[in-house]
Amino acid sequence: MSVSATYLDHAASAPLLAEAREAMLKALELTGNPSSVHAHGRALRALIDESRAAVAKLAGATREQLVFTGSATEAITQAIVGGAKALSVQGIVVSAGCHTAAIKAAEATGLPVTQVGLDAAGLIRVEQIAEAMARADAAGGKLLVAVHLVNNETGVIQPVDRIEVLVGTSPHYLFIDAVQALGKLELDFAARAPDMMAISAHKIGGPAGVGALLLKGHADQVRLIPGGGQETGRRGGTESAALIAGFAAAAVNFPGRYQAAGVEQMLANGAQRMRIWAPEMVIFGDTADRIGSVVNFAVPGLKNSVAMMGLDLKGISISSGSACSSGKVGASHVLKAMGVPAELGECAMRLSMGWNSTESDIEAFLDGFSEVLQRHRERRGKAA
């Protein structure tokens, strides 16, 4: 099977860092179960404890606050489904721009769900959270508010500071999906208002199959998988020392890597050239603050399914949005929440770069995109 030569889908999954691969291989040489009390088990336990400290440090948390999970989706589900039960809330508030994992988890609680919208810039409508909280206050109920820090499709940085002020001083609870923010924005979980926060390894050059949930002490009873008491009873199942070691190595070695690679400037320069070729191009969320490694764009009339197929044939990998929603290459629930017309949403494509991206990658994409754009215009000319 051939593999694309140009990988520009880091927001879906970043390539594995060499340091993470090495740490995993060393961990795989160890034998035993980290819950065993003999020497083999203790060696694995020590590795997991060291790894916990490294990952927690990147998130601005204490090691005691971090629970390893099998994925970010599991961490999100534990926070929302497990949190709904353990925290005895009467309803869930979730952003319409959240990852599908959060939206589905909210539905799975069986509680009333209030979905708050996004504005045209892709920012959470904080006033709608305030309205939902006021209704709950009047009824004497408590809510679990679930929001995201960085949107996985547009890269828009959300007004979490405002949400923390709003929810943090109330009797309600706050969960933040920080998966796309880890290693790119400074996180300070221990000192900030959120009660819970989810992070993931494979977005920062670690392995897929391991994530983490951060819990404040008052949320320490939040459970999803009871199991045999692992993770101090907060997540059952034998921990994968190799995956956890890879997560820790990524946590230590990823920060600053994509900034050092000059990704933000490369992407900005590329977008500028694309605008020259296609002045009608739309960049979603371009009026809001965004992380510099993601751009979500559309050329009206150029369907993402057609464009991505053309690029893939040239060995260039980009996406139409969240990988977890793929299978469909059509409209996005995030863009719909922003009020983007369905016809334009079906043209949306996400270009995301990362720690090993180069000028050659962006040049290959621009060459491929210019050809795709030219063929599109030729077809439209013939159809006119």
N, C-alpha and C positions, 0 to 999 in steps of 0.2 A: 504494500500500500504506500503510495507516495504521500509525502508530508509537505505542507505548504512551506515555501522558503521564506515567506515574509509573514510573521505572526504579529498582528495588531489587534489582539483581543485580550489584552491583559486584564481588563475589568471582569472578564468571565473567569479567567484563571491565569495567573502569572507563571511563566516558566520556572521550573525548580532551580533554586540557587545551588551552586556547587557545594556550599557549606552545609546546606540542608541535606543534600544527598549523602555527603560524607558522614554527617551525624547519624543519619538513619542506618547506614551500612554498619557503623560501629555498634549501634544499639541492637541490630539484628544478630550480632555475634553473641549477645547475652542470652542466657537460657533461664527460663523459670517464669513464675507468676509474681508480679510486684506485691501481691497481698500475702505471699508466703513469708514466714518468719526466718527461714534459713538464709544462708549467705547469698545464694543465687537470687532469691527474692529481694533481699535487702539491697543488692546492687541495682536492681531494676527500680526499686522504690527511690533510691538516692538519685538516680537519673531523672525520674519523673519530678521529684521535688526540686531539683536544680532547674529543670525545664520550666516548671510552674513559676518560679521566681523570675526567670528571664521574660516569659510572655507577659506576666503581670506587670513587670516594669515598663514595658512598651505601652501598656494600656493605662499606666498611671494608677495601678491598683496594688493592693497588698497580695501576697501569695495566698493568704487564707481566703481571699474573696474570689479566687479563680477556680472554676470547675471545668475540667476538660470534657468535651462532648464529641460525638462522632461526626459533627458537621456544624456549620452555622445554622442550617435549617433546624437541626435538633435543638441548638441553643435557643433559637427564636421560639420554637414550639414549647420548650420547657418554660421559658419566661412567660409566655402568654397563656398557654393551656395550664401549665403547672401553677403559674402565678394566679390565675383566675380562681383556682381552688384554694390554694394555700393562703392567699391574702383576702379571701372572702369578699371579692368585689361583686358589684351588681351589674356591671356593664363594661364593655371594651370600647375605647376610642382608638381608631387606627387611621393613619394617613393614607389617602388614596394613592399616594406615590410610593408607599412602602413596597418592598420586595413581596412577591406573591406568597412567599413562605409566611410572612407576618399576617397578610390578609386572610389566608386560608386557616392559620392558627386561630385567629380571632373568631372566625366562623365556627371552628371546631369546639369552642368553649360552650356553645349552646346558649350563651348569654346575648342580650341585646348588643348589637354592634353599631356604633356611629362612625361613619367613614367621613373624615374631613377632607376637603378638597385642596387643590393646588391652584395658585394663581397662574397667570400667563407666563410668568418667569420660571415657574416650576417650584415655587416656594410654598411650604405648608401654610394654610390659612389659619394662623394662630388664633384669630378671633373666634373661629368655629370650635376650637378646643375649649376656649373660655366659656362659650355658650353651653357646650355639653356639660362642663363642670358645674356651671350655675344651675342647670336643670337637676343634676344629681344632688347638689347641695340642698336644693329646695325639697327634694324627696328624701333626704337623709341617707343617700347612698354613696358608695365609693366606686371609683372607676380605675381601670388600668389603662393608661395612655401609652400607645405604642407608636413611635415615630422613628425616622431614619436620619442619620447625620449627614450622609452624602448619598445623593440619588445614584443608584447603580446604572441608570440609563443615560442621564444627562450630565452627571458629575456636579450638579448643583449642590452647594453647601447650604444646609437648612438652618433656619433661625432657632437653633436649639437653645441658645442662651436665653431667648425670650420664653421658650417653652419651659425651661428649667425654673425660671423665676415664677412662672405661672403655677406650675404643678408642684414645685419643690416646697412651697409654703402652704400647701393644701393637704387635706387628708387623703388625697388620691395618690396613685403610684405611677411612676414613669419608667418605661423601658425604651432603650435606644438601640437600634441596629447600627452598629459602628463598623460593619464589615468593610465597606469601601473607604472608610476613613483611617483605619489602622495603618500606622507607618507613614501616613501622608499628612495627617493633621495631628496636632498634639492632643492627646487624650489624658485626662486627669480624673479617672473614675472615682478614686478614693475621696477626692476633695469636692467633687461636683454633686449635683442634686440627683441624678438618676439612681433608681433603686436597683436596676438591672441593665446589663449591656451585653450584646453579642459580638463576637469577633471570629475571624476565620484564618486558617493558615495559608490556604492556597491562593489567596489574593495578594500575599506578600512574598511569594517565592517559596513557600513551604508546601508540604504535600496535601493533596485532597484527602478527605476522610477524617479530618480532625478540626474541631473548633473549640470555642470556650464560651462559657457564660460567666459573667461577673455579677456577684451578688453582694449587696450590703447586708450587714448582720441581721437586720429585721426581716430580710427576705430569704434568710438561710434555709427555711423549710420548703422553699419552692422545689418541687420534684416533678419528674416526668417518668423516669425509669427507676423504680425502687431497687431492684436487684439485690446484690449481696453486701452492700455497705461500702462499696468503693467510693472514692472522692468524698470521704467523710460522710457517706450516706446520701450524698446529693445527686449522684448519678451512678446507677448500677452498671455492671459489666466490666470485665477485665480491661484495663487500660492498654492501649497500644503504645508501648514505650518507644518504638521506632518512629511512629508518626508524631508523637509528642516531642521527641528529640528533634525531628525535622522542623516542627513548629518553632521551637525555641531557637534553633540556629537561624531560622528566617527572621525571627523577632530581633535578634542581635545584629544581623547583617543586612537586612533590607533597608532600614531607615536611611534616607538621604541618597539612596542609590539612583532612583529615577530622576531626582533633582540634579544630581551630579552628572547624569547622562545628558542633561540639557533637553529633556523631553518636552517641557512646557514651551520652550522657544521653538523647537522643531515643529511641534504641533500647531503653534500659532502661525508660524511662517507657512506651513502647508495649507492651513485654512485660508490664509490671505491669498495664496495663489489660486485656490479653488474658487474663491469669490471673483477673481478676475475672469476666470473661464466661464463661471456660471453666476452672474450677478444676482440671479433670482434665488440662489441658494439660501436656505434658512438654517440657522444654527439654533437649536432649541436651548433655552435657558441662557442665551448670550447676554442678557441684561442683569443676570444675577452673578454672585461670586461662585466660581466653579473650581474644582481641582484641575490642575493644569495638564493632566494626563488623559483626559477624556473629551471628545467632542462628538455630539450627536447632531447630525445634519440631514438635510433632505434637499434634493433638486426636484421641484414640482414636476410631476409627470414621469419621473424616472423611478419605477418601482424597485423597492429594495431587493425583491426576489430576482429580478433581472440583473441588477447591478452586482449583487453579491455573487451570482453565478458566474458572471463575466470575470470578476476579480479572482474567484476561486480557481477558475481555469488557468489563470496566470500565476497561481501559487501564492495568492494574497488572501489572508484570513482576517476578515472583520466580522461584525455581527449586526443584527438589526435591533439589538437591545439585550435584555436579560437572557443568558444562556438557559436558565431554568424555565423560560417560556418558549424556548425554541422547539422546533417541530412545526410551529407556525412561524412564518417570516413576514407576518403582516403587521397590523396596527398594534400599538403598545397601550397598556392600561395607564401608564404614566403620562404619555402624550395626550391620551383622551382626557385625563384628569386636568391637564393644562389647557384644555379647550382647543386642542389642535384638531382641525377637520380630519375625518377618517381618511379621505383621499390623500392628504398630505402625510398623515401618519404612516401610510403604507409605503411611503418613499423614504422613511427614516432609516439611517444607518449609524452605527456607533463605531468610532475609531478610537481605540485605547492603546496607549503605549506604556512602557514600563522600564524596569531596571536594565534590560539588555537591548533596548531599542536603539537604533542607529539612524544616521542620516540616510544610509542606503535603504533602510526599511521605508522611510517616508518617501524617498524618491521613487522606489518601486511602486508604492501605492499611487503616487501622483501620476506616474506613467500609465499605470493600469486604469486609473479613474478617468484620465483624459481620453483614453481609447473607448471606454464604456460610454462616456458622455458624447463622444463624436458619433458612435453608432446609434445612440439614442436620438440624436438630432437628425441623423440621416433617415432613420425610420419615420420620425415625425414629419420630415420634409416630404417623403414619398406618400405618406398618408394624407397630407394636406391637399 
